[in-house]
């Protein structure tokens, strides 16, 4: 009986999560609209004194206005018309309001807890020693100050993220000792880029700079792990020849992501094959002969439960690794969720993207950056190791949704291989 109840609970939980992801953007629009009204009420005292009905009707009006703007922006993108600077500024302001309200909510919860504790202390103090003691006003003033300073800090941080932060580019250099890497491969350079999102959030000159930066690293192999195009409106004929300027000794290998499927997977793959010299892998694998040893490159097409979460097991990967050969394997998967399966099958190195590193990160303990991508996958950004296998999740070169990056620069990953023997000797 208990097992049946647990199974029912898990099924209901799964249905709830699925419903949230299916309606995520509608829910986000509702949350942003309510957040805008709360911030207005917090900043302007006159708003707070409005009749209760106004506090119900006003967020609805803001929601309808936001929905109109979102639909209009979508239509402009479909017609290949750029979205103006004023709508983008409004979107940035609205998104900032959402995080300000989350901070206010946390502050209010702490304030309530503090009021309970301090109130109990004050009652005890008045009872015993100080009958006229009043602590409440000072506490209210302190938390009001904290709320205002916190909102100001969030606004400044987001202003940075929308301007200078989203322009930063980082080259992450890693030296990895792979278990099946021969000593003749020591120093082999694999460069990964991901989530370029060719479209409205990247310009021609910016892409040229990215390509030049990658080529300056003198890579032996270049891997592009999906979301090359952003939407059906992406101008592939203009941008893909620029991207085709990438050069690597043993070739450039590309896979598709969920946005490429949104843009038209066959269209994107055909354009890549026509306008570049890349090897496009869609649930396919190939091999490169490097100094007498083959590197097997497996490229997965995008597999997802929804727009956010990937499959935890991909049948094609079992098929591709069914052979007895123990030669180095490089797996390209847009979504990182497949890593446990890859590690169990003995894949040496998996490269993934999709998460953008959350785009917005908060510094945490031990150098960790807590970010929004943690809500969709346990492999949100950076390097992971399991059962002798490595996964690297690239933070991406492009942006999607909001043109913001905070503590999450655009990223190029340079992985320098080292044999396990050489690593032990070192």
C-alpha positions as CSV (number, residue, x, y, z in Angstrom):
1,X,0.0,0.0,0.0
2,X,2.8,2.4,0.9
3,X,4.6,1.6,-2.3
4,X,1.5,2.3,-4.3
5,X,1.1,5.7,-2.6
6,X,4.8,6.5,-3.2
7,X,4.4,5.6,-6.9
8,X,1.2,7.7,-7.2
9,X,3.1,10.6,-5.5
10,X,6.0,10.4,-7.9
11,X,3.7,10.2,-10.9
12,X,1.8,13.3,-9.7
13,X,5.1,15.1,-9.1
14,X,6.3,14.2,-12.6
15,X,3.0,15.5,-14.1
16,X,3.4,18.7,-12.2
17,X,7.0,19.2,-13.3
18,X,5.9,18.5,-16.9
19,X,3.1,21.0,-16.7
20,X,5.4,23.6,-15.3
21,X,7.9,23.1,-18.2
22,X,5.1,23.0,-20.8
23,X,3.7,26.3,-19.5
24,X,7.0,27.8,-18.4
25,X,6.9,30.9,-20.6
26,X,3.3,31.7,-19.8
27,X,4.1,31.4,-16.1
28,X,7.2,33.5,-16.5
29,X,5.2,36.2,-18.2
30,X,2.7,36.2,-15.3
31,X,5.5,36.3,-12.7
32,X,7.2,39.2,-14.5
33,X,4.0,41.2,-14.7
34,X,3.2,40.7,-11.0
35,X,6.9,41.6,-10.2
36,X,6.7,44.9,-12.1
37,X,3.6,45.9,-10.1
38,X,5.2,44.9,-6.7
39,X,8.3,47.0,-7.5
40,X,6.2,50.0,-8.4
41,X,4.3,49.6,-5.1
42,X,7.6,49.3,-3.2
43,X,9.2,52.4,-4.8
44,X,6.2,54.7,-4.9
45,X,4.2,54.9,-1.7
46,X,1.2,56.4,-3.5
47,X,0.7,53.1,-5.3
48,X,0.4,51.2,-2.0
49,X,-2.6,53.3,-1.0
50,X,-4.7,52.4,-4.1
51,X,-7.9,50.4,-3.5
52,X,-7.5,46.6,-3.2
53,X,-9.2,46.0,-6.5
54,X,-6.5,48.1,-8.2
55,X,-3.9,45.7,-7.0
56,X,-5.7,42.9,-8.8
57,X,-6.6,44.7,-12.0
58,X,-3.2,46.5,-12.5
59,X,-1.1,43.3,-12.8
60,X,-3.6,41.9,-15.2
61,X,-3.3,45.0,-17.4
62,X,0.5,44.7,-17.2
63,X,0.3,41.1,-18.2
64,X,-1.8,41.9,-21.3
65,X,0.6,44.6,-22.3
66,X,3.6,42.3,-21.8
67,X,1.9,39.6,-23.9
68,X,1.2,42.1,-26.7
69,X,4.9,43.1,-26.7
70,X,6.0,39.5,-26.7
71,X,3.7,38.6,-29.6
72,X,4.8,41.8,-31.5
73,X,8.5,41.0,-31.0
74,X,7.9,37.4,-32.2
75,X,6.2,38.7,-35.3
76,X,9.0,41.1,-36.0
77,X,11.6,38.3,-35.7
78,X,9.6,36.1,-38.1
79,X,9.5,39.0,-40.6
80,X,13.3,39.5,-40.2
81,X,12.8,42.9,-38.6
82,X,15.0,43.9,-35.7
83,X,13.5,44.6,-32.3
84,X,14.0,48.2,-31.3
85,X,16.2,49.4,-28.4
86,X,13.3,50.7,-26.4
87,X,11.5,47.3,-26.2
88,X,14.8,45.6,-25.3
89,X,15.3,48.2,-22.5
90,X,11.8,47.5,-21.2
91,X,12.4,43.7,-21.3
92,X,15.6,44.2,-19.3
93,X,13.8,46.4,-16.8
94,X,10.9,43.8,-16.4
95,X,13.4,40.9,-16.0
96,X,15.3,42.9,-13.4
97,X,12.0,43.5,-11.5
98,X,11.5,39.7,-11.2
99,X,14.8,39.2,-9.4
100,X,14.2,42.3,-7.2
101,X,10.9,40.8,-6.1
102,X,12.6,37.4,-5.4
103,X,15.0,39.3,-3.2
104,X,12.1,41.2,-1.5
105,X,10.4,37.9,-0.8
106,X,13.5,36.4,0.9
107,X,13.9,39.6,2.9
108,X,10.3,39.6,4.0
109,X,10.6,35.9,5.1
110,X,13.6,36.8,7.2
111,X,11.8,39.9,8.5
112,X,8.9,37.8,9.7
113,X,11.2,35.3,11.3
114,X,13.2,38.1,13.0
115,X,10.0,39.7,14.2
116,X,8.9,36.5,15.9
117,X,12.2,35.9,17.6
118,X,12.8,39.5,18.6
119,X,9.2,39.9,19.7
120,X,9.6,36.9,22.0
121,X,12.8,38.4,23.4
122,X,11.1,41.8,23.9
123,X,8.2,40.3,25.7
124,X,10.5,38.4,28.0
125,X,12.6,41.6,28.6
126,X,9.5,43.7,29.3
127,X,8.2,41.2,31.7
128,X,11.4,41.1,33.7
129,X,13.3,44.3,33.5
130,X,12.1,46.9,30.9
131,X,8.4,47.4,30.8
132,X,8.5,50.1,28.2
133,X,11.0,48.4,25.8
134,X,10.1,48.8,22.1
135,X,12.3,47.0,19.5
136,X,9.9,46.7,16.5
137,X,10.4,50.1,14.8
138,X,14.2,49.7,14.7
139,X,13.9,46.2,13.2
140,X,11.4,47.5,10.6
141,X,13.8,50.3,9.6
142,X,16.8,47.9,9.4
143,X,15.0,45.5,7.1
144,X,13.6,48.3,5.0
145,X,17.1,49.6,4.5
146,X,18.3,46.1,3.6
147,X,15.5,45.7,1.0
148,X,16.3,49.0,-0.7
149,X,20.1,48.4,-0.8
150,X,19.5,44.9,-2.1
151,X,17.2,46.0,-4.9
152,X,19.7,48.8,-5.8
153,X,22.6,46.2,-5.9
154,X,20.5,43.9,-8.1
155,X,19.7,46.7,-10.5
156,X,23.3,47.7,-10.8
157,X,24.5,44.1,-11.3
158,X,21.9,43.5,-14.0
159,X,22.8,46.8,-15.7
160,X,26.4,45.5,-15.9
161,X,25.2,42.1,-17.1
162,X,23.2,43.6,-19.9
163,X,26.1,45.9,-21.0
164,X,29.7,45.0,-20.2
165,X,29.0,41.5,-18.8
166,X,27.5,40.1,-21.9
167,X,30.5,41.3,-24.0
168,X,33.1,39.4,-21.9
169,X,34.7,36.4,-23.6
170,X,36.7,33.7,-21.6
171,X,39.0,31.0,-22.9
172,X,38.9,28.1,-20.5
173,X,42.1,26.0,-20.7
174,X,42.0,22.5,-19.3
175,X,44.6,19.7,-19.3
176,X,42.8,16.3,-19.1
177,X,44.4,12.9,-18.8
178,X,42.1,10.5,-20.6
179,X,42.4,6.8,-19.8
180,X,42.6,5.6,-23.4
181,X,44.7,8.5,-24.7
182,X,48.0,7.3,-26.2
183,X,51.3,9.0,-25.3
184,X,51.6,10.2,-28.9
185,X,48.5,12.4,-28.3
186,X,49.9,14.4,-25.4
187,X,49.4,18.0,-26.3
188,X,46.5,17.4,-28.7
189,X,44.3,20.4,-28.6
190,X,40.5,20.1,-28.8
191,X,38.6,23.3,-28.9
192,X,34.8,23.5,-28.1
193,X,32.3,26.2,-28.8
194,X,28.6,25.9,-28.3
195,X,25.3,27.8,-28.4
196,X,26.2,30.4,-30.9
197,X,22.6,31.3,-31.5
198,X,23.1,32.9,-34.9
199,X,20.3,35.4,-35.2
200,X,19.1,38.6,-33.5
201,X,21.5,38.5,-30.6
202,X,24.8,38.3,-32.5
203,X,26.2,40.5,-35.3
204,X,28.5,39.8,-38.2
205,X,31.6,41.5,-36.7
206,X,31.1,39.7,-33.3
207,X,31.0,36.3,-35.0
208,X,34.2,37.2,-37.0
209,X,36.0,38.0,-33.7
210,X,34.9,34.7,-32.2
211,X,36.1,32.7,-35.2
212,X,39.5,34.5,-35.2
213,X,39.9,33.9,-31.4
214,X,39.3,30.1,-31.9
215,X,41.7,29.9,-34.8
216,X,44.4,31.7,-32.7
217,X,44.4,28.8,-30.4
218,X,45.7,26.5,-33.2
219,X,43.3,23.7,-32.4
220,X,43.7,20.2,-33.8
221,X,40.0,19.4,-33.5
222,X,37.1,21.8,-33.2
223,X,33.7,20.7,-31.8
224,X,30.5,22.7,-32.0
225,X,27.9,21.3,-29.6
226,X,24.6,22.6,-30.9
227,X,22.3,25.6,-31.0
228,X,24.2,27.1,-33.9
229,X,21.1,28.9,-35.2
230,X,18.6,30.6,-32.9
231,X,15.3,30.6,-34.8
232,X,13.6,30.2,-38.2
233,X,14.4,33.9,-38.8
234,X,18.2,33.3,-38.5
235,X,20.1,34.5,-41.7
236,X,22.1,31.3,-42.3
237,X,23.3,32.5,-45.7
238,X,25.1,35.5,-44.2
239,X,26.5,34.0,-40.9
240,X,27.4,30.4,-41.8
241,X,30.2,31.4,-44.3
242,X,31.8,33.4,-41.5
243,X,31.5,30.4,-39.2
244,X,33.0,28.3,-41.9
245,X,36.2,30.2,-41.4
246,X,37.0,27.9,-38.4
247,X,40.2,25.9,-39.1
248,X,41.5,22.8,-37.3
249,X,44.1,20.3,-38.3
250,X,41.8,17.2,-38.1
251,X,38.5,19.0,-38.9
252,X,35.5,20.7,-37.4
253,X,32.6,18.5,-36.1
254,X,29.2,19.9,-35.4
255,X,25.9,18.6,-33.9
256,X,22.5,20.2,-33.7
257,X,20.7,21.5,-30.6
258,X,17.1,22.2,-29.7
259,X,17.1,25.7,-31.2
260,X,18.5,24.2,-34.5
261,X,15.4,22.0,-34.5
262,X,13.2,25.0,-33.8
263,X,14.9,26.7,-36.8
264,X,14.5,23.6,-38.9
265,X,17.0,20.8,-38.4
266,X,17.2,19.7,-42.0
267,X,17.6,23.3,-43.1
268,X,20.4,24.1,-40.6
269,X,22.2,20.8,-41.4
270,X,22.0,21.4,-45.2
271,X,23.2,24.9,-44.8
272,X,26.2,23.8,-42.7
273,X,27.1,21.2,-45.3
274,X,26.7,23.6,-48.2
275,X,28.4,26.7,-46.7
276,X,31.1,25.2,-44.5
277,X,33.5,22.2,-44.6
278,X,32.2,20.9,-41.2
279,X,31.4,17.3,-40.5
280,X,27.7,17.4,-39.3
281,X,26.8,14.4,-37.1
282,X,23.2,13.5,-36.4
283,X,23.1,10.3,-34.4
284,X,26.2,9.3,-36.4
285,X,29.8,8.6,-35.7
286,X,33.1,8.8,-37.5
287,X,36.8,8.3,-36.7
288,X,39.9,10.3,-37.1
289,X,43.4,8.8,-37.5
290,X,45.8,10.7,-35.3
291,X,49.4,9.4,-35.2
292,X,48.3,5.9,-35.9
293,X,45.4,5.7,-33.3
294,X,41.8,6.4,-34.1
295,X,39.7,8.9,-32.2
296,X,36.0,7.9,-32.5
297,X,33.7,10.9,-32.6
298,X,30.1,10.3,-31.9
299,X,27.6,13.1,-32.5
300,X,24.1,12.9,-31.0
301,X,21.1,14.7,-32.6
302,X,19.1,16.7,-30.0
303,X,17.0,14.5,-27.8
304,X,14.8,16.2,-25.2
305,X,11.9,15.6,-22.9
306,X,11.0,19.3,-23.4
307,X,12.8,22.6,-24.2
308,X,14.9,22.4,-21.0
309,X,15.6,18.8,-20.1
310,X,17.3,16.1,-22.2
311,X,16.9,12.4,-22.2
312,X,18.9,10.4,-19.6
313,X,19.4,7.5,-22.0
314,X,19.8,7.7,-25.7
315,X,19.4,4.3,-27.5
316,X,21.8,5.2,-30.4
317,X,24.7,5.6,-27.9
318,X,24.4,2.0,-26.9
319,X,24.5,1.0,-30.6
320,X,27.4,3.2,-31.4
321,X,29.5,1.8,-28.6
322,X,28.5,-1.9,-29.1
323,X,31.9,-2.7,-30.7
324,X,34.7,-4.4,-28.8
325,X,37.4,-1.8,-29.7
326,X,38.9,0.1,-26.8
327,X,40.0,3.2,-28.5
328,X,39.5,6.8,-27.4
329,X,35.9,8.1,-27.7
330,X,34.8,11.7,-27.9
331,X,31.0,12.2,-27.5
332,X,29.2,15.4,-28.6
333,X,25.8,15.9,-27.0
334,X,24.0,19.2,-27.0
335,X,22.4,18.4,-23.6
336,X,24.6,17.1,-20.8
337,X,21.9,14.8,-19.2
338,X,23.3,11.8,-21.1
339,X,26.6,11.9,-19.2
340,X,25.8,9.1,-16.7
341,X,25.0,6.7,-19.6
342,X,28.2,7.8,-21.5
343,X,30.3,7.3,-18.4
344,X,28.9,3.8,-17.8
345,X,29.6,2.9,-21.4
346,X,33.3,4.0,-21.1
347,X,33.2,7.2,-23.1
348,X,36.4,9.1,-22.5
349,X,35.2,12.7,-23.0
350,X,31.8,14.1,-23.4
351,X,31.3,17.7,-24.6
352,X,28.0,19.4,-24.1
353,X,26.3,22.9,-24.0
354,X,22.7,23.9,-23.8
355,X,22.7,25.5,-20.4
356,X,24.6,28.7,-21.2
357,X,25.9,28.3,-17.6
358,X,22.6,29.8,-16.5
359,X,23.7,33.1,-18.1
360,X,23.1,34.7,-14.6
361,X,25.4,33.4,-11.8
362,X,25.9,34.2,-8.2
363,X,29.4,33.6,-6.6
364,X,29.1,31.0,-3.9
365,X,31.4,29.1,-1.5
366,X,34.5,27.3,-2.8
367,X,34.5,29.3,-6.0
368,X,31.2,27.7,-7.2
369,X,28.8,29.8,-9.2
370,X,25.1,29.1,-8.4
371,X,23.0,29.7,-11.4
372,X,19.6,29.2,-13.0
373,X,20.7,26.1,-15.1
374,X,20.7,24.1,-11.9
375,X,16.9,24.0,-12.1
376,X,17.1,21.9,-15.3
377,X,20.1,19.6,-14.9
378,X,22.7,18.5,-12.3
379,X,25.4,19.2,-15.0
380,X,25.0,23.0,-15.2
381,X,28.5,24.2,-16.2
382,X,32.1,23.3,-16.1
383,X,34.0,20.0,-15.7
384,X,32.6,16.7,-14.2
385,X,34.2,13.4,-13.7
386,X,32.6,10.0,-13.2
387,X,33.9,6.4,-13.5
388,X,37.0,7.5,-15.4
389,X,35.0,9.6,-17.9
390,X,35.0,13.4,-18.2
391,X,32.2,15.8,-19.1
392,X,32.6,19.5,-20.0
393,X,29.6,21.7,-20.2
394,X,30.4,24.9,-22.2
395,X,28.7,28.2,-21.2
396,X,28.2,29.1,-24.8
397,X,29.2,32.0,-27.1
398,X,25.7,33.4,-27.6
399,X,22.7,34.3,-25.6
400,X,19.0,33.5,-25.8
401,X,16.0,35.1,-24.1
402,X,17.6,38.0,-22.5
403,X,20.9,39.5,-23.7
404,X,22.5,39.3,-20.3
405,X,25.5,37.5,-18.8
406,X,26.4,37.9,-15.2
407,X,29.3,36.0,-13.7
408,X,29.0,33.8,-16.8
409,X,31.1,35.1,-19.7
410,X,30.8,33.8,-23.3
411,X,33.2,30.9,-23.5
412,X,35.6,29.0,-25.7
413,X,37.0,25.8,-24.2
414,X,40.5,24.6,-25.0
415,X,41.1,21.0,-23.8
416,X,44.7,19.8,-24.1
417,X,45.0,16.0,-23.9
418,X,47.5,14.1,-21.8
419,X,47.9,10.4,-21.6
420,X,47.2,8.6,-18.3
421,X,50.8,7.3,-18.3
422,X,52.2,10.9,-18.7
423,X,49.9,12.2,-16.0
424,X,51.1,9.5,-13.5
425,X,54.7,10.3,-14.4
426,X,54.1,14.0,-13.8
